[in-house]
Amino acid sequence: MILIIIFYIQVGFNAGDGVHYYSAPGARTDSMKNLTTMSNINIPGKFVFRLDQVETGNGNIIYIIHYVCY
């Protein structure tokens, strides 16, 4: 018996609340083997994200994740 286990890389952010998250394009797929050549700022292997914190009027804090593209 031969057992083959394949793990895919997850790339992104997760707020831990089950609602607010961002997965980079191709995350958890075979394309992640090329992660060192991928970019959202035209520099291979580099990604830039912006995280904003917004306070609502009822005391909640919301984190907004921006995937920066150039």
GROMACS elastic network, one bead per residue, 0.5 to 0.9 nm:
[ bonds ]
;  ai    aj funct       b0    kb
    7    28     6  0.82015   500
    8    27     6  0.76958   500
    8    29     6  0.57881   500
    8    30     6  0.66113   500
    8    31     6  0.89490   500
    8    32     6  0.71803   500
    8    33     6  0.85566   500
    9    27     6  0.63147   500
    9    28     6  0.51014   500
    9    29     6  0.72363   500
    9    30     6  0.83913   500
    9    32     6  0.61640   500
    9    33     6  0.82261   500
   10    23     6  0.73357   500
   10    24     6  0.80950   500
   10    26     6  0.87897   500
   10    27     6  0.50410   500
   10    28     6  0.50219   500
   10    29     6  0.83534   500
   10    32     6  0.82299   500
   11    22     6  0.84595   500
   11    23     6  0.58681   500
   11    24     6  0.55852   500
   11    25     6  0.84536   500
   11    26     6  0.84775   500
   11    27     6  0.54063   500
   11    28     6  0.75985   500
   11    32     6  0.85136   500
   12    21     6  0.75281   500
   12    22     6  0.53278   500
   12    24     6  0.53092   500
   12    27     6  0.77500   500
   13    20     6  0.85060   500
   13    21     6  0.54734   500
   13    22     6  0.51625   500
   13    23     6  0.65726   500
   13    24     6  0.85683   500
   13    65     6  0.80382   500
   14    17     6  0.78014   500
   14    18     6  0.78761   500
   14    19     6  0.84611   500
   14    20     6  0.63430   500
   14    22     6  0.64667   500
   14    23     6  0.83535   500
   15    18     6  0.73734   500
   15    19     6  0.76487   500
   15    20     6  0.55173   500
   15    21     6  0.59304   500
   15    22     6  0.89882   500
   15    63     6  0.78544   500
   16    19     6  0.77736   500
   16    20     6  0.74719   500
   16    21     6  0.79581   500
   17    20     6  0.64955   500
   17    21     6  0.85543   500
   18    21     6  0.75568   500
   20    62     6  0.88205   500
   20    63     6  0.78679   500
   20    64     6  0.82153   500
   20    65     6  0.87907   500
   21    65     6  0.80126   500
   22    65     6  0.72371   500
   22    66     6  0.87976   500
   22    67     6  0.84862   500
   23    26     6  0.80916   500
   23    27     6  0.60928   500
   23    28     6  0.87547   500
   24    27     6  0.54480   500
   24    67     6  0.81846   500
   26    29     6  0.55715   500
   26    30     6  0.77617   500
   26    31     6  0.59005   500
   26    32     6  0.65078   500
   27    30     6  0.83297   500
   27    31     6  0.76160   500
   27    32     6  0.63568   500
   28    31     6  0.81423   500
   28    32     6  0.70765   500
   29    32     6  0.60543   500
   29    33     6  0.85476   500
   30    33     6  0.61435   500
   30    34     6  0.84432   500
   31    34     6  0.57712   500
   31    35     6  0.73705   500
   32    36     6  0.85138   500
   32    38     6  0.87041   500
   33    36     6  0.78670   500
   34    37     6  0.55380   500
   34    38     6  0.65184   500
   34    45     6  0.89187   500
   35    38     6  0.50725   500
   35    39     6  0.79595   500
   35    44     6  0.83654   500
   35    45     6  0.62225   500
   36    39     6  0.80865   500
   36    44     6  0.60741   500
   36    46     6  0.78250   500
   37    43     6  0.82427   500
   37    45     6  0.52445   500
   37    46     6  0.85284   500
   38    42     6  0.80989   500
   38    43     6  0.78882   500
   38    44     6  0.53214   500
   38    45     6  0.53822   500
   38    46     6  0.73053   500
   38    47     6  0.82013   500
   39    42     6  0.55504   500
   39    43     6  0.58411   500
   39    44     6  0.52830   500
   39    45     6  0.55726   500
   39    46     6  0.52018   500
   39    47     6  0.53092   500
   39    48     6  0.84137   500
   39    69     6  0.87833   500
   40    43     6  0.76249   500
   40    44     6  0.85923   500
   40    45     6  0.89442   500
   40    46     6  0.71502   500
   40    47     6  0.53394   500
   40    48     6  0.67944   500
   40    67     6  0.78907   500
   40    68     6  0.64815   500
   40    69     6  0.50361   500
   40    70     6  0.65210   500
   41    44     6  0.81779   500
   41    46     6  0.69668   500
   41    47     6  0.63571   500
   41    48     6  0.69336   500
   41    68     6  0.73821   500
   41    69     6  0.58810   500
   41    70     6  0.51732   500
   42    45     6  0.88730   500
   42    46     6  0.78806   500
   42    47     6  0.87471   500
   42    69     6  0.86663   500
   42    70     6  0.70904   500
   43    46     6  0.55996   500
   43    47     6  0.80044   500
   44    47     6  0.84851   500
   47    67     6  0.85388   500
   47    68     6  0.79678   500
   47    69     6  0.89317   500
   48    66     6  0.88841   500
   48    67     6  0.69887   500
   48    68     6  0.58438   500
   48    69     6  0.81094   500
   49    65     6  0.69114   500
   49    66     6  0.56921   500
   49    67     6  0.50505   500
   49    68     6  0.55518   500
   49    69     6  0.89929   500
   50    64     6  0.81401   500
   50    65     6  0.58238   500
   50    66     6  0.50191   500
   50    67     6  0.67534   500
   50    68     6  0.70010   500
   51    63     6  0.66115   500
   51    64     6  0.56931   500
   51    66     6  0.63141   500
   52    62     6  0.81987   500
   52    63     6  0.56192   500
   52    64     6  0.50859   500
   52    65     6  0.64922   500
   52    66     6  0.80649   500
   53    61     6  0.66986   500
   53    62     6  0.58204   500
   53    64     6  0.64124   500
   53    65     6  0.89931   500
   54    60     6  0.84500   500
   54    61     6  0.56698   500
   54    62     6  0.50843   500
   54    63     6  0.62463   500
   54    64     6  0.75626   500
   55    58     6  0.82247   500
   55    59     6  0.65982   500
   55    60     6  0.58864   500
   55    62     6  0.62211   500
   55    63     6  0.87604   500
   56    59     6  0.57469   500
   56    60     6  0.53326   500
   56    61     6  0.61086   500
   56    62     6  0.73591   500
   57    60     6  0.73279   500
   58    61     6  0.89501   500
